[in-house]
Amino acid sequence: MLAILVAATTVAVAKDEVAYTGEYFYNFESAYLTPDGVGEQWCIKGDMSRAERPDRWGTSRVVVEGTLGPEGRYGNLGVCKRILTVTRLVQVVNMRGRE
């Protein structure tokens, strides 16, 4: 039963806030999350500095809490389907720089 709960992509944390797990990408132009099991990218609004390397270009596995905005075309060239306003960065692992 515990494995099923851990594998879930989202977990309710407050009225409009949800926890999301996924791959966070950032560079000098954009920052977005590719949530596990969703197949789309969400632009990030909020402080993600703990998930970023000093060279400001890379990826990290993250767990964040926040509020998801309505569908649309956001970010650089409209690649993001939604905007995720991050209220708390819960966990950061596997930080990698530009390769």
N, C-alpha and C positions, 0 to 999 in steps of 0.2 A: 504494500500500500504506500509506503514512504517513497519508493521509486517513482510511482505514478505522480505524486505531488511534486517532487523535485523536477520531473521532466516537463511539467506544464510551462508554457511560454509566458503566461500572465497569471498574476495572483492579486486579488483585490487588496488594497492597503488603506484606502480612504474613499470618500464618496465618488470623486471624479478621478482619483489617482490610482494607477495600476503599476505593478512592477513588471519590467520587460527585460529579457535576456537576449543578447545578440552580439553581433560583430560591429564595433564602432570604428568608422573610418574618418580621418581628418587630414586636412592639408591647409594651405594658405587661402584657398578659395571656398572650401566647403567642409561640412561635418555632418555625417548622417549615420543612422543606425539601421542595420539589416537585422530585424528581429528573427529569432529562431522560429521556424515553421510558418512564416508569413509570406515570403517571396517578394517583398517590396522594400524600398528604402524610405526612411523617414528622416527629414531634416531635424537637426537638434538645435534647440534653443535652451540655453542654460550653461552653468559652469561645469565643464568637463575636463578642467585642467589636470586633475589627478590621473586621468586616463590618457594623457598626452605626453610624449617625449619632448625634450627641449628643442629638437629640430623642427617640431610642429608638422610632422608628416608621418603617418603610420596607421596602425590598427591596434585594437585592444578588444578582448572579450570583456563585456560589462554586464552588470545588472543595475538598472536605473529605475527610479520611481518618477512618475510624471503624469501629465495630462495630454492625451492625444487629440489633436485638432481635426477639423473636417477634411474630407478628401479634396484633392486639387492637384495642381502642378506647382511645386515649390523648389527652391534652390537653383543651383547652377544648371541651366538648360532644362529646368523642370523635371529633373530626374527623381525627385522625391514625391511620393503620393500624399504624405501628411507631414505635419510639424508636430514633433514631440517636445513639449516644454518640460524639461527635466527639473524636478524639485530636489532630488537627492540621488547622488551617485553611491550605490550600495556596495558594489564590488568591482574590482579591476584585476584581470589576470592576463597573462600572455601578451604583454605590450611588445609590438614589433615596429621597427622603423622602416623607412622606405628602402626597398631592395632593388 
